[in-house]
Amino acid sequence: MDGRMHITAIATMVLMTSAAHGKSGNPAREHNLTVCMELVPTLSVTIGQAQKIASRMFAPVGVMINWRSGFRGCPAQAIQVSISNRTPENLRPGALAYARPYEGADIQLFYDRIAAAGDAVLVPRLMAHVLVHEITHILEQISRHSAYGIMKARWDREDYVQMKLMPLPFAAEDIDLIRKGLAARAPGAMVAPR
């Protein structure tokens, strides 16, 4: 990461933290979000680790995740994450997951590709980043990417190295779009269609 990008990433993390806390140091308004993930017993430890990391990544922007295992009893407003462990090569080649922000709240995660992309230490962290990236697409209600950080279109080698040390940051515009999206999802919200 060159010096300018490193400084930008640090500045964004500082802004993200200060935006999430008022002058009194109290967290900004928290939004609860339910995410139901497909049950895959052989991946339960990795999924649990990824969920904890993803929750910590969302906390500074005021998003509190209520993780649920399986789709049975999943609330209508929840985001649903399906997990593929045998992804066809011709299905979105190179992608680690995809979301459909215009069609609902479904995410398809390609675990086999995530596992192949990193070593054992990186896999839960990479899965967490993929979850946060795709959940953010759903919350923002738009398919867009940022120049750096968690919402970058394609992570490079330097991003993977950073993931081992600390989570990739949200860009300021992503924090704004997340908050607008959460407001639109709130019960009784009257938001004009895009």
Phi, psi and omega in degrees: 000128180286167186302318181295316179294322179296315178296318179298317180297316179295316179299320179295319179296320178296314178299319180299315180292316181290329178290330181279348180236135177282185180299331181278355180089000178280144179301150175294171180308128181268144177242126177272138182224128178264131177235119178259124180249141178305141177284120174226091186307324181290345181248011188301321180292312180297317179297316179300317177297316181297320179296318178298316179295315180298320178299317179295326180291323181279335186307316182297340178261010174084020178254118179253119184268130172257100183278135176233144178265123179088169184258350180295125180075014179290126182299153182301325182277357184284158172268135180249131181244115174266149183238126176253132177247359177220070184284126176301140182301328183273001178270105179046064183309134178086344181281145176265346179184173170206153177236161177240080185295340181267346187250355182149216185228046180250141177232138173247117181256132181260087185299321182300324178286324177296315180297325181283341185276345184210170177282175185302326179291323184282332189306308180297324180291319178293317177300318178299315179297320178296316178300312181298317179301310184288321176298322178297320175304315180296315181294320180287342180058035181203149178261093181217162179228158179260167181287338182208170172082202187299329183261018174295143183298316179222124177281143179254184183304318180296324178296317179296321177297316180297322180303328179290334183264315181200157180295149173294145183276163169275142170285153182305320181293331177290321178300316179298314181293324176299313182296321176295319179295321177295321178297321180291331180277346184299144178304132178080005180293136178249091182242131180294143178297152180282000000 
